[in-house]
């Protein structure tokens, strides 16, 4: 699924991670740059760029955050129309549910 025209993940998404430490809203945008899928996530004042991989009908990526602690997050999500669902796994913590919706294509 390398084609921009048929990629169901493209666009801006408003997501929420429901973790044991609370709910965290995260804005995510997926675009194509130089023929590659690129993601940008914003949580509060922090912005992260990452390079997701498409695996069938799922999207996977990792990123390192520093707040509230320094830890790597691993994401696996799927999309059904304008709805996103999946999991975010933070280090040794249990997986947290991720839900979201597309706000623009």
N, CA, C and O atoms as a Tinker XYZ file with bonds, in Angstrom:
   420  protein
     1  N      0.837000   -1.173000    0.000000    73     2
     2  CA     0.000000    0.000000    0.000000    64     1     3
     3  C      0.885000    1.241000    0.000000    63     2     4     5
     4  O      0.814000    2.057000    0.919000    81     3
     5  N      1.695000    1.381000   -1.000000    73     3     6
     6  CA     2.602000    2.514000   -1.060000    64     5     7
     7  C      2.013000    3.678000   -1.839000    63     6     8     9
     8  O      2.570000    4.776000   -1.823000    81     7
     9  N      0.908000    3.459000   -2.513000    73     7    10
    10  CA     0.304000    4.505000   -3.315000    64     9    11
    11  C     -0.428000    5.511000   -2.440000    63    10    12    13
    12  O     -1.157000    5.157000   -1.513000    81    11
    13  N     -0.208000    6.766000   -2.766000    73    11    14
    14  CA    -0.847000    7.828000   -2.002000    64    13    15
    15  C     -2.358000    7.814000   -2.190000    63    14    16    17
    16  O     -3.101000    8.080000   -1.245000    81    15
    17  N     -2.820000    7.509000   -3.395000    73    15    18
    18  CA    -4.243000    7.627000   -3.695000    64    17    19
    19  C     -5.111000    6.607000   -2.968000    63    18    20    21
    20  O     -6.285000    6.877000   -2.714000    81    19
    21  N     -4.565000    5.446000   -2.628000    73    19    22
    22  CA    -5.406000    4.437000   -1.980000    64    21    23
    23  C     -5.000000    4.177000   -0.537000    63    22    24    25
    24  O     -5.349000    3.138000    0.024000    81    23
    25  N     -4.278000    5.094000    0.066000    73    23    26
    26  CA    -3.825000    4.892000    1.438000    64    25    27
    27  C     -4.891000    5.390000    2.413000    63    26    28    29
    28  O     -5.143000    6.594000    2.481000    81    27
    29  N     -5.524000    4.484000    3.174000    73    27    30
    30  CA    -6.616000    4.891000    4.062000    64    29    31
    31  C     -6.161000    5.647000    5.309000    63    30    32    33
    32  O     -6.997000    6.154000    6.057000    81    31
    33  N     -4.859000    5.731000    5.542000    73    31    34
    34  CA    -4.355000    6.371000    6.757000    64    33    35
    35  C     -4.090000    7.867000    6.584000    63    34    36    37
    36  O     -3.940000    8.584000    7.574000    81    35
    37  N     -4.031000    8.345000    5.336000    73    35    38
    38  CA    -3.688000    9.745000    5.088000    64    37    39
    39  C     -4.684000   10.698000    5.732000    63    38    40    41
    40  O     -5.876000   10.407000    5.825000    81    39
    41  N     -4.175000   11.837000    6.171000    73    39    42
    42  CA    -5.026000   12.880000    6.721000    64    41    43
    43  C     -4.682000   13.217000    8.156000    63    42    44    45
    44  O     -3.719000   12.708000    8.731000    81    43
    45  N     -5.506000   14.095000    8.717000    73    43    46
    46  CA    -5.342000   14.522000   10.113000    64    45    47
    47  C     -6.336000   13.758000   10.976000    63    46    48    49
    48  O     -7.498000   13.578000   10.611000    81    47
    49  N     -5.849000   13.316000   12.127000    73    47    50
    50  CA    -6.642000   12.499000   13.044000    64    49    51
    51  C     -6.575000   13.083000   14.445000    63    50    52    53
    52  O     -5.523000   13.548000   14.883000    81    51
    53  N     -7.694000   13.058000   15.139000    73    51    54
    54  CA    -7.734000   13.375000   16.564000    64    53    55
    55  C     -7.892000   12.043000   17.284000    63    54    56    57
    56  O     -8.894000   11.350000   17.109000    81    55
    57  N     -6.907000   11.689000   18.089000    73    55    58
    58  CA    -6.938000   10.401000   18.775000    64    57    59
    59  C     -6.859000   10.605000   20.281000    63    58    60    61
    60  O     -6.546000   11.689000   20.774000    81    59
    61  N     -7.152000    9.531000   20.987000    73    59    62
    62  CA    -7.037000    9.544000   22.443000    64    61    63
    63  C     -6.471000    8.203000   22.887000    63    62    64    65
    64  O     -6.929000    7.142000   22.462000    81    63
    65  N     -5.469000    8.276000   23.748000    73    63    66
    66  CA    -4.886000    7.080000   24.338000    64    65    67
    67  C     -5.417000    6.975000   25.759000    63    66    68    69
    68  O     -5.211000    7.874000   26.574000    81    67
    69  N     -6.102000    5.872000   26.052000    73    67    70
    70  CA    -6.649000    5.632000   27.392000    64    69    71
    71  C     -5.663000    4.748000   28.145000    63    70    72    73
    72  O     -5.684000    3.524000   28.007000    81    71
    73  N     -4.800000    5.372000   28.940000    73    71    74
    74  CA    -3.754000    4.646000   29.662000    64    73    75
    75  C     -4.120000    4.537000   31.140000    63    74    76    77
    76  O     -5.040000    5.211000   31.602000    81    75
    77  N     -3.408000    3.696000   31.881000    73    75    78
    78  CA    -3.638000    3.620000   33.328000    64    77    79
    79  C     -3.373000    4.952000   34.038000    63    78    80    81
    80  O     -3.864000    5.171000   35.146000    81    79
    81  N     -2.599000    5.843000   33.403000    73    79    82
    82  CA    -2.287000    7.146000   34.000000    64    81    83
    83  C     -3.276000    8.226000   33.575000    63    82    84    85
    84  O     -3.118000    9.388000   33.948000    81    83
    85  N     -4.288000    7.857000   32.803000    73    83    86
    86  CA    -5.273000    8.823000   32.348000    64    85    87
    87  C     -5.425000    8.803000   30.842000    63    86    88    89
    88  O     -4.809000    7.996000   30.146000    81    87
    89  N     -6.254000    9.704000   30.354000    73    87    90
    90  CA    -6.501000    9.813000   28.917000    64    89    91
    91  C     -5.647000   10.932000   28.345000    63    90    92    93
    92  O     -5.556000   12.020000   28.913000    81    91
    93  N     -5.015000   10.639000   27.196000    73    91    94
    94  CA    -4.122000   11.597000   26.558000    64    93    95
    95  C     -4.586000   11.860000   25.131000    63    94    96    97
    96  O     -4.549000   10.958000   24.294000    81    95
    97  N     -5.028000   13.095000   24.838000    73    95    98
    98  CA    -5.381000   13.428000   23.460000    64    97    99
    99  C     -4.111000   13.636000   22.635000    63    98   100   101
   100  O     -3.165000   14.280000   23.087000    81    99
   101  N     -4.104000   13.084000   21.425000    73    99   102
   102  CA    -2.954000   13.210000   20.530000    64   101   103
   103  C     -3.477000   13.509000   19.130000    63   102   104   105
   104  O     -4.322000   12.778000   18.612000    81   103
   105  N     -2.978000   14.580000   18.518000    73   103   106
   106  CA    -3.288000   14.891000   17.125000    64   105   107
   107  C     -2.223000   14.239000   16.255000    63   106   108   109
   108  O     -1.028000   14.380000   16.512000    81   107
   109  N     -2.664000   13.523000   15.221000    73   107   110
   110  CA    -1.737000   12.814000   14.347000    64   109   111
   111  C     -2.063000   13.167000   12.906000    63   110   112   113
   112  O     -3.232000   13.273000   12.535000    81   111
   113  N     -1.022000   13.350000   12.092000    73   111   114
   114  CA    -1.220000   13.590000   10.666000    64   113   115
   115  C     -0.296000   12.681000    9.878000    63   114   116   117
   116  O      0.895000   12.570000   10.171000    81   115
   117  N     -0.870000   12.026000    8.861000    73   115   118
   118  CA    -0.097000   11.168000    7.969000    64   117   119
   119  C     -0.095000   11.793000    6.586000    63   118   120   121
   120  O     -1.150000   12.110000    6.036000    81   119
   121  N      1.107000   11.971000    6.021000    73   119   122
   122  CA     1.273000   12.547000    4.695000    64   121   123
   123  C      2.310000   11.728000    3.932000    63   122   124   125
   124  O      2.986000   10.869000    4.499000    81   123
   125  N      2.422000   12.014000    2.629000    73   123   126
   126  CA     3.499000   11.448000    1.834000    64   125   127
   127  C      4.544000   12.530000    1.610000    63   126   128   129
   128  O      4.210000   13.647000    1.215000    81   127
   129  N      5.804000   12.205000    1.859000    73   127   130
   130  CA     6.922000   13.099000    1.583000    64   129   131
   131  C      7.974000   12.303000    0.835000    63   130   132   133
   132  O      8.454000   11.281000    1.327000    81   131
   133  N      8.331000   12.766000   -0.347000    73   131   134
   134  CA     9.312000   12.074000   -1.186000    64   133   135
   135  C      8.935000   10.612000   -1.389000    63   134   136   137
   136  O      9.799000    9.735000   -1.377000    81   135
   137  N      7.638000   10.350000   -1.576000    73   135   138
   138  CA     7.164000    9.003000   -1.839000    64   137   139
   139  C      7.069000    8.094000   -0.632000    63   138   140   141
   140  O      6.764000    6.911000   -0.779000    81   139
   141  N      7.324000    8.619000    0.566000    73   139   142
   142  CA     7.288000    7.814000    1.791000    64   141   143
   143  C      6.199000    8.328000    2.725000    63   142   144   145
   144  O      5.970000    9.533000    2.831000    81   143
   145  N      5.536000    7.403000    3.395000    73   143   146
   146  CA     4.541000    7.775000    4.388000    64   145   147
   147  C      5.252000    8.311000    5.628000    63   146   148   149
   148  O      6.164000    7.673000    6.153000    81   147
   149  N      4.827000    9.488000    6.091000    73   147   150
   150  CA     5.434000   10.140000    7.255000    64   149   151
   151  C      4.312000   10.530000    8.212000    63   150   152   153
   152  O      3.237000   10.957000    7.792000    81   151
   153  N      4.582000   10.375000    9.501000    73   151   154
   154  CA     3.612000   10.764000   10.513000    64   153   155
   155  C      4.152000   11.861000   11.407000    63   154   156   157
   156  O      5.348000   11.919000   11.694000    81   155
   157  N      3.262000   12.725000   11.840000    73   155   158
   158  CA     3.582000   13.757000   12.825000    64   157   159
   159  C      2.523000   13.700000   13.910000    63   158   160   161
   160  O      1.325000   13.722000   13.627000    81   159
   161  N      2.974000   13.626000   15.154000    73   159   162
   162  CA     2.057000   13.566000   16.288000    64   161   163
   163  C      2.302000   14.764000   17.187000    63   162   164   165
   164  O      3.440000   15.189000   17.384000    81   163
   165  N      1.213000   15.305000   17.730000    73   163   166
   166  CA     1.327000   16.424000   18.660000    64   165   167
   167  C      0.519000   16.101000   19.904000    63   166   168   169
   168  O     -0.668000   15.784000   19.836000    81   167
   169  N      1.198000   16.191000   21.045000    73   167   170
   170  CA     0.542000   15.978000   22.337000    64   169   171
   171  C      0.985000   17.125000   23.226000    63   170   172   173
   172  O      2.152000   17.214000   23.608000    81   171
   173  N      0.043000   18.004000   23.553000    73   171   174
   174  CA     0.404000   19.202000   24.306000    64   173   175
   175  C      1.306000   20.086000   23.459000    63   174   176   177
   176  O      0.969000   20.412000   22.321000    81   175
   177  N      2.445000   20.473000   24.008000    73   175   178
   178  CA     3.403000   21.317000   23.290000    64   177   179
   179  C      4.443000   20.501000   22.528000    63   178   180   181
   180  O      5.263000   21.066000   21.805000    81   179
   181  N      4.417000   19.185000   22.683000    73   179   182
   182  CA     5.431000   18.325000   22.076000    64   181   183
   183  C      4.974000   17.806000   20.721000    63   182   184   185
   184  O      3.825000   17.395000   20.557000    81   183
   185  N      5.890000   17.827000   19.746000    73   183   186
   186  CA     5.633000   17.312000   18.408000    64   185   187
   187  C      6.671000   16.254000   18.080000    63   186   188   189
   188  O      7.854000   16.412000   18.383000    81   187
   189  N      6.215000   15.168000   17.455000    73   187   190
   190  CA     7.085000   14.049000   17.119000    64   189   191
   191  C      6.879000   13.666000   15.660000    63   190   192   193
   192  O      5.743000   13.594000   15.192000    81   191
   193  N      7.959000   13.423000   14.946000    73   191   194
   194  CA     7.903000   12.918000   13.581000    64   193   195
   195  C      8.323000   11.461000   13.608000    63   194   196   197
   196  O      9.273000   11.095000   14.300000    81   195
   197  N      7.617000   10.631000   12.856000    73   195   198
   198  CA     7.928000    9.204000   12.824000    64   197   199
   199  C      7.650000    8.661000   11.429000    63   198   200   201
   200  O      6.982000    9.302000   10.618000    81   199
   201  N      8.169000    7.478000   11.169000    73   199   202
   202  CA     8.045000    6.836000    9.862000    64   201   203
   203  C      7.307000    5.511000   10.030000    63   202   204   205
   204  O      7.919000    4.487000   10.331000    81   203
   205  N      5.983000    5.537000    9.832000    73   203   206
   206  CA     5.182000    4.335000   10.034000    64   205   207
   207  C      5.367000    3.327000    8.903000    63   206   208   209
   208  O      5.814000    3.671000    7.809000    81   207
   209  N      5.015000    2.090000    9.189000    73   207   210
   210  CA     5.024000    1.046000    8.172000    64   209   211
   211  C      3.614000    0.470000    8.057000    63   210   212   213
   212  O      2.910000    0.293000    9.051000    81   211
   213  N      3.231000    0.188000    6.830000    73   211   214
   214  CA     1.936000   -0.416000    6.558000    64   213   215
   215  C      2.137000   -1.921000    6.492000    63   214   216   217
   216  O      3.013000   -2.411000    5.779000    81   215
   217  N      1.318000   -2.647000    7.239000    73   215   218
   218  CA     1.371000   -4.107000    7.265000    64   217   219
   219  C     -0.045000   -4.613000    7.030000    63   218   220   221
   220  O     -0.815000   -4.786000    7.975000    81   219
   221  N     -0.383000   -4.849000    5.771000    73   219   222
   222  CA    -1.756000   -5.230000    5.434000    64   221   223
   223  C     -2.692000   -4.074000    5.685000    63   222   224   225
   224  O     -2.552000   -3.016000    5.072000    81   223
   225  N     -3.647000   -4.262000    6.582000    73   223   226
   226  CA    -4.591000   -3.179000    6.892000    64   225   227
   227  C     -4.268000   -2.501000    8.217000    63   226   228   229
   228  O     -5.111000   -1.812000    8.791000    81   227
   229  N     -3.043000   -2.699000    8.701000    73   227   230
   230  CA    -2.622000   -2.042000    9.941000    64   229   231
   231  C     -1.440000   -1.122000    9.683000    63   230   232   233
   232  O     -0.684000   -1.291000    8.727000    81   231
   233  N     -1.311000   -0.160000   10.553000    73   231   234
   234  CA    -0.207000    0.792000   10.504000    64   233   235
   235  C      0.545000    0.673000   11.816000    63   234   236   237
   236  O     -0.062000    0.640000   12.886000    81   235
   237  N      1.877000    0.608000   11.734000    73   235   238
   238  CA     2.710000    0.452000   12.928000    64   237   239
   239  C      3.766000    1.545000   12.954000    63   238   240   241
   240  O      4.308000    1.931000   11.918000    81   239
   241  N      4.051000    2.040000   14.159000    73   239   242
   242  CA     5.143000    2.991000   14.316000    64   241   243
   243  C      5.603000    3.025000   15.763000    63   242   244   245
   244  O      4.906000    2.575000   16.672000    81   243
   245  N      6.789000    3.568000   15.946000    73   243   246
   246  CA     7.365000    3.758000   17.277000    64   245   247
   247  C      7.845000    5.190000   17.392000    63   246   248   249
   248  O      8.228000    5.807000   16.397000    81   247
   249  N      7.825000    5.717000   18.603000    73   247   250
   250  CA     8.405000    7.032000   18.858000    64   249   251
   251  C      8.785000    7.120000   20.322000    63   250   252   253
   252  O      8.199000    6.455000   21.177000    81   251
   253  N      9.766000    7.943000   20.591000    73   251   254
   254  CA    10.244000    8.118000   21.959000    64   253   255
   255  C      9.737000    9.450000   22.486000    63   254   256   257
   256  O      9.874000   10.486000   21.836000    81   255
   257  N      9.146000    9.403000   23.681000    73   255   258
   258  CA     8.681000   10.625000   24.322000    64   257   259
   259  C      9.534000   10.890000   25.558000    63   258   260   261
   260  O     10.229000   10.002000   26.053000    81   259
   261  N      9.471000   12.113000   26.042000    73   259   262
   262  CA    10.244000   12.473000   27.237000    64   261   263
   263  C      9.362000   12.945000   28.384000    63   262   264   265
   264  O      9.847000   13.123000   29.501000    81   263
   265  N      8.050000   13.153000   28.121000    73   263   266
   266  CA     7.129000   13.601000   29.165000    64   265   267
   267  C      5.924000   12.677000   29.199000    63   266   268   269
   268  O      5.429000   12.344000   28.122000    81   267
   269  N      5.429000   12.252000   30.292000    73   267   270
   270  CA     5.876000   12.601000   31.636000    64   269   271
   271  C      7.164000   11.890000   32.050000    63   270   272   273
   272  O      7.737000   12.193000   33.096000    81   271
   273  N      7.620000   10.932000   31.215000    73   271   274
   274  CA     8.885000   10.250000   31.471000    64   273   275
   275  C      9.479000    9.858000   30.125000    63   274   276   277
   276  O      8.776000    9.845000   29.115000    81   275
   277  N     10.748000    9.542000   30.109000    73   275   278
   278  CA    11.398000    9.106000   28.879000    64   277   279
   279  C     11.068000    7.634000   28.644000    63   278   280   281
   280  O     11.436000    6.764000   29.434000    81   279
   281  N     10.365000    7.375000   27.536000    73   279   282
   282  CA     9.936000    6.006000   27.244000    64   281   283
   283  C      9.613000    5.883000   25.754000    63   282   284   285
   284  O      9.235000    6.863000   25.112000    81   283
   285  N      9.763000    4.694000   25.219000    73   283   286
   286  CA     9.397000    4.428000   23.829000    64   285   287
   287  C      7.961000    3.937000   23.765000    63   286   288   289
   288  O      7.530000    3.120000   24.578000    81   287
   289  N      7.235000    4.446000   22.791000    73   287   290
   290  CA     5.854000    4.028000   22.555000    64   289   291
   291  C      5.787000    3.275000   21.239000    63   290   292   293
   292  O      6.372000    3.703000   20.244000    81   291
   293  N      5.082000    2.162000   21.229000    73   291   294
   294  CA     4.866000    1.378000   20.015000    64   293   295
   295  C      3.375000    1.350000   19.722000    63   294   296   297
   296  O      2.566000    1.032000   20.594000    81   295
   297  N      3.017000    1.685000   18.492000    73   295   298
   298  CA     1.623000    1.792000   18.086000    64   297   299
   299  C      1.290000    0.768000   17.009000    63   298   300   301
   300  O      2.108000    0.471000   16.140000    81   299
   301  N      0.079000    0.238000   17.083000    73   299   302
   302  CA    -0.495000   -0.600000   16.034000    64   301   303
   303  C     -1.946000   -0.163000   15.904000    63   302   304   305
   304  O     -2.721000   -0.275000   16.853000    81   303
   305  N     -2.315000    0.341000   14.715000    73   303   306
   306  CA    -3.676000    0.844000   14.520000    64   305   307
   307  C     -4.247000    0.327000   13.207000    63   306   308   309
   308  O     -3.516000   -0.083000   12.305000    81   307
   309  N     -5.560000    0.357000   13.128000    73   307   310
   310  CA    -6.261000    0.071000   11.884000    64   309   311
   311  C     -7.309000    1.160000   11.685000    63   310   312   313
   312  O     -7.676000    1.874000   12.618000    81   311
   313  N     -7.780000    1.269000   10.445000    73   311   314
   314  CA    -8.727000    2.315000   10.079000    64   313   315
   315  C     -9.943000    1.678000    9.421000    63   314   316   317
   316  O     -9.819000    0.771000    8.598000    81   315
   317  N    -11.109000    2.165000    9.794000    73   315   318
   318  CA   -12.359000    1.781000    9.153000    64   317   319
   319  C    -13.051000    3.077000    8.757000    63   318   320   321
   320  O    -13.714000    3.712000    9.577000    81   319
   321  N    -12.893000    3.464000    7.496000    73   319   322
   322  CA   -13.436000    4.745000    7.043000    64   321   323
   323  C    -12.712000    5.887000    7.724000    63   322   324   325
   324  O    -11.505000    6.057000    7.548000    81   323
   325  N    -13.450000    6.677000    8.508000    73   323   326
   326  CA   -12.860000    7.815000    9.214000    64   325   327
   327  C    -12.634000    7.527000   10.692000    63   326   328   329
   328  O    -12.473000    8.454000   11.486000    81   327
   329  N    -12.619000    6.257000   11.066000    73   327   330
   330  CA   -12.394000    5.869000   12.458000    64   329   331
   331  C    -11.111000    5.065000   12.588000    63   330   332   333
   332  O    -10.815000    4.205000   11.759000    81   331
   333  N    -10.361000    5.351000   13.627000    73   331   334
   334  CA    -9.103000    4.664000   13.899000    64   333   335
   335  C     -9.210000    3.982000   15.256000    63   334   336   337
   336  O     -9.792000    4.526000   16.194000    81   335
   337  N     -8.641000    2.787000   15.346000    73   335   338
   338  CA    -8.572000    2.109000   16.640000    64   337   339
   339  C     -7.306000    1.272000   16.673000    63   338   340   341
   340  O     -6.781000    0.865000   15.637000    81   339
   341  N     -6.832000    1.026000   17.873000    73   339   342
   342  CA    -5.632000    0.221000   18.019000    64   341   343
   343  C     -5.095000    0.291000   19.423000    63   342   344   345
   344  O     -5.827000    0.505000   20.388000    81   343
   345  N     -3.774000    0.100000   19.513000    73   343   346
   346  CA    -3.114000    0.065000   20.811000    64   345   347
   347  C     -1.837000    0.880000   20.793000    63   346   348   349
   348  O     -1.173000    1.023000   19.766000    81   347
   349  N     -1.519000    1.408000   21.958000    73   347   350
   350  CA    -0.233000    2.063000   22.199000    64   349   351
   351  C      0.406000    1.320000   23.372000    63   350   352   353
   352  O     -0.215000    1.150000   24.421000    81   351
   353  N      1.637000    0.886000   23.187000    73   351   354
   354  CA     2.343000    0.149000   24.241000    64   353   355
   355  C      3.531000    0.985000   24.671000    63   354   356   357
   356  O      4.381000    1.334000   23.853000    81   355
   357  N      3.590000    1.306000   25.952000    73   355   358
   358  CA     4.669000    2.130000   26.508000    64   357   359
   359  C      5.591000    1.246000   27.342000    63   358   360   361
   360  O      5.253000    0.854000   28.459000    81   359
   361  N      6.750000    0.941000   26.786000    73   359   362
   362  CA     7.747000    0.173000   27.528000    64   361   363
   363  C      7.173000   -1.072000   28.159000    63   362   364   365
   364  O      6.557000   -1.894000   27.482000    81   363
   365  N      7.377000   -1.216000   29.470000    73   363   366
   366  CA     6.932000   -2.404000   30.193000    64   365   367
   367  C      5.486000   -2.309000   30.679000    63   366   368   369
   368  O      4.982000   -3.257000   31.281000    81   367
   369  N      4.809000   -1.181000   30.431000    73   367   370
   370  CA     3.421000   -1.013000   30.846000    64   369   371
   371  C      2.487000   -1.842000   29.959000    63   370   372   373
   372  O      2.863000   -2.268000   28.867000    81   371
   373  N      1.269000   -2.061000   30.448000    73   371   374
   374  CA     0.275000   -2.772000   29.645000    64   373   375
   375  C     -0.104000   -1.913000   28.443000    63   374   376   377
   376  O      0.067000   -0.694000   28.464000    81   375
   377  N     -0.617000   -2.552000   27.401000    73   375   378
   378  CA    -1.066000   -1.815000   26.223000    64   377   379
   379  C     -2.261000   -0.944000   26.581000    63   378   380   381
   380  O     -3.105000   -1.319000   27.394000    81   379
   381  N     -2.311000    0.226000   25.955000    73   379   382
   382  CA    -3.414000    1.162000   26.168000    64   381   383
   383  C     -4.234000    1.261000   24.894000    63   382   384   385
   384  O     -3.694000    1.190000   23.790000    81   383
   385  N     -5.525000    1.423000   25.050000    73   383   386
   386  CA    -6.429000    1.531000   23.915000    64   385   387
   387  C     -6.282000    2.898000   23.255000    63   386   388   389
   388  O     -6.224000    3.923000   23.935000    81   387
   389  N     -6.222000    2.906000   21.921000    73   387   390
   390  CA    -6.185000    4.139000   21.145000    64   389   391
   391  C     -7.428000    4.174000   20.271000    63   390   392   393
   392  O     -7.730000    3.204000   19.576000    81   391
   393  N     -8.142000    5.280000   20.304000    73   391   394
   394  CA    -9.289000    5.492000   19.422000    64   393   395
   395  C     -9.152000    6.870000   18.798000    63   394   396   397
   396  O     -8.504000    7.750000   19.364000    81   395
   397  N     -9.758000    7.058000   17.636000    73   395   398
   398  CA    -9.686000    8.365000   17.009000    64   397   399
   399  C    -10.586000    8.470000   15.801000    63   398   400   401
   400  O    -11.207000    7.499000   15.370000    81   399
   401  N    -10.640000    9.680000   15.265000    73   399   402
   402  CA   -11.415000    9.937000   14.061000    64   401   403
   403  C    -10.671000   10.937000   13.182000    63   402   404   405
   404  O     -9.934000   11.798000   13.663000    81   403
   405  N    -10.889000   10.791000   11.876000    73   403   406
   406  CA   -10.251000   11.685000   10.902000    64   405   407
   407  C    -10.964000   13.031000   10.927000    63   406   408   409
   408  O    -12.193000   13.095000   10.913000    81   407
   409  N    -10.174000   14.110000   10.964000    73   407   410
   410  CA   -10.765000   15.447000   10.942000    64   409   411
   411  C    -10.595000   16.117000    9.589000    63   410   412   413
   412  O    -11.306000   17.074000    9.284000    81   411
   413  N     -9.663000   15.632000    8.770000    73   411   414
   414  CA    -9.525000   16.103000    7.392000    64   413   415
   415  C     -8.678000   15.115000    6.611000    63   414   416   417
   416  O     -7.811000   14.435000    7.160000    81   415
   417  N     -8.951000   15.054000    5.315000    73   415   418
   418  CA    -8.222000   14.120000    4.448000    64   417   419
   419  C     -6.919000   14.718000    3.980000    63   418   420
   420  O     -6.173000   14.073000    3.242000    81   419
